[in-house]
Amino acid sequence: MTTTPRAFATEVANLARRHKGLGRVQAATTNGYTVLLTGIHGGRVEALVITDPDGHQFRRADGWQLSKTAEVAELLWHEMAKHKARAAERERQQALKSVSITAADLETGAKRATREYRLTPGQLAQVRSLAAQLASANAAPQTARE
């Protein structure tokens, strides 16, 4: 099964070489990607469209020498990897909770500083627990003073 960018690129380049002169070829790679090569004439390839198993398409259509097909396929592989990483990060961000935390030193009258944080549900539970502990700790000395 092809999993590295270089192996994938080699598979696409071999497909282009095997079918040069046909003008257009579409095939599935060993790892489930669909590859469409068009304009394969005279040692040139005009376009490459790669569809990943999830249905996302990545394309390049500016024409290049047949011998450069592996480089182009590897470039598109890296674009696919970036796209997947961005999608995973967006998904991770959606699971986070936005919290504003204000820090202040009330005894010295220092300025308050509020910052926004994005926390996982577990982190949010820890912050709430710490806030409750701080609130009870701050309330105890005040009661003793009164």
Residue, then its C-alpha position, 0 to 999 in steps of 0.5 A: m500500500t502506498t503511504t509515502p509521498r515519494a511512493f505515491a508520486t512514483e505510482v502516479a508517474n508510472l501511470a503517466r508513462r504507461h499511458k502516454g499518448l492516450g491523452r487521458v487516463q483515470a485510475a485508482t491508486t493502491n491506497g484508494y486515491t483516484v488519479l486523472l491525468t489529461g493532455i498526455h501527448g508528446g512528452r507533456v502532461e497538461a493536468l493532474v487531478i487527485t481525488d482522495p478517499d474522502g472526495h476532496q479534489f486537488r488539481r494542477a493544470d498548468g502543463w509540465q514535462l512528463s518526466k516532472t510528473a512525480e514532482v507534481a504528484e508529490l507536491l499535490w500529496h503535500e497539499m493534501a496533507k496540509h489540507k487534512a492537517r488544517a481540517a483536523e485542527r479546525e475539528r479540534q478547535q471546535a471541541l474547545k471551550s472559550v474562557s476569559i480569565t481575569a488576573a488581578d492582585l487585589e491587595t496591591g491594587a494592580k491592574r486587572a489583566t483579562r486573557e482569552y483561552r481555548l480549553t478542552p473540557g478536561q482543562l476547563a474542569q481543572v480551571r473551575s476546580l482551581a478557581a473554586q479552591l482559590a475562592s475558598a482560600n481567599a474567603a477564609p482569611q477575610t472571614a478570619r479578619e472580620 
